[in-house]
Amino acid sequence: MAVYGLILPPSDIELIGIITKQGGQSDDRMSALMQDDQIAVFIPMAYNVGGYTVIVPRSCTRNVDMKPAEALQLVLSGGLGSNKAPGHRQQ
């Protein structure tokens, strides 16, 4: 799993999501429904256990340097808390 930002064309809005499947894998039910250049991205909802799985072209995503568990914590908390950016030292 990897964390990606999902870019919603034609806007500048991005959502934080986790890639769960890649297209073109015939032995996987969901992947078999997707084209080779598509990925499935799970977008969790803040303050809830639900979320959305969307299938998008890979070109609508950008890699985010974050572990899936960190992304879930960030999204589920609505960004509240004392999470520090990677490489940021507390003073």
C-alpha positions as CSV (number, residue, x, y, z in Angstrom):
1,M,0.0,0.0,0.0
2,A,1.1,3.6,-0.7
3,V,-0.3,7.0,0.2
4,Y,-1.2,9.3,-2.7
5,G,-2.9,12.6,-3.2
6,L,-5.9,12.3,-5.6
7,I,-6.2,15.4,-7.9
8,L,-9.8,16.1,-8.9
9,P,-9.7,17.5,-12.5
10,P,-10.3,20.2,-13.5
11,S,-9.7,21.7,-10.0
12,D,-6.8,22.1,-7.6
13,I,-8.5,20.1,-4.8
14,E,-6.6,17.1,-3.5
15,L,-7.7,14.3,-1.3
16,I,-5.5,12.0,0.8
17,G,-6.0,8.4,-0.1
18,I,-4.3,5.0,0.0
19,I,-3.8,2.9,-3.1
20,T,-5.4,-0.5,-2.6
21,K,-5.4,-2.1,-6.1
22,Q,-3.7,-1.7,-9.5
23,G,-5.3,-2.4,-12.8
24,G,-4.4,-5.3,-15.1
25,Q,-4.1,-8.1,-12.5
26,S,-6.3,-10.8,-13.9
27,D,-6.2,-12.9,-10.7
28,D,-7.9,-10.2,-8.7
29,R,-11.6,-9.5,-9.1
30,M,-11.5,-5.7,-8.7
31,S,-8.2,-5.3,-10.7
32,A,-9.7,-7.3,-13.5
33,L,-12.5,-4.7,-13.9
34,M,-9.9,-1.9,-14.2
35,Q,-7.7,-0.8,-17.1
36,D,-3.9,-1.2,-16.8
37,D,-3.3,2.5,-16.1
38,Q,-6.0,2.7,-13.4
39,I,-5.6,2.4,-9.7
40,A,-8.1,2.0,-6.8
41,V,-7.7,4.6,-4.1
42,F,-9.4,4.3,-0.7
43,I,-10.3,7.8,0.7
44,P,-11.2,7.6,4.4
45,M,-13.6,10.0,5.9
46,A,-12.7,12.1,9.0
47,Y,-14.4,11.1,12.3
48,N,-15.9,7.9,10.8
49,V,-14.9,4.4,9.9
50,G,-16.3,4.7,6.3
51,G,-14.7,6.0,3.2
52,Y,-14.8,5.8,-0.6
53,T,-12.9,3.6,-3.0
54,V,-12.5,5.4,-6.3
55,I,-10.9,4.1,-9.5
56,V,-8.8,6.7,-11.3
57,P,-6.1,7.1,-13.9
58,R,-2.6,7.0,-12.2
59,S,-2.0,10.5,-13.8
60,C,-4.6,11.9,-11.4
61,T,-2.4,11.1,-8.4
62,R,0.9,12.2,-6.8
63,N,3.0,10.3,-4.3
64,V,2.9,11.5,-0.7
65,D,5.8,10.7,1.6
66,M,3.8,9.1,4.3
67,K,3.0,5.7,5.7
68,P,-0.6,4.4,5.3
69,A,-1.1,4.4,9.1
70,E,0.0,8.0,9.3
71,A,-2.3,9.0,6.5
72,L,-5.3,7.3,8.2
73,Q,-4.4,9.0,11.5
74,L,-4.2,12.4,9.8
75,V,-7.4,12.1,7.9
76,L,-9.5,10.5,10.6
77,S,-8.4,13.2,13.1
78,G,-9.2,15.9,10.5
79,G,-5.6,17.1,10.7
80,L,-5.8,17.9,14.4
81,G,-3.0,16.9,16.7
82,S,0.7,17.4,17.0
83,N,2.0,15.4,14.1
84,K,5.3,16.9,12.9
85,A,6.3,16.9,9.3
86,P,9.2,14.5,8.4
87,G,12.6,16.0,9.2
88,H,11.0,18.7,11.4
89,R,12.6,19.1,14.8
90,Q,10.7,20.2,17.8
91,Q,12.2,23.3,19.4
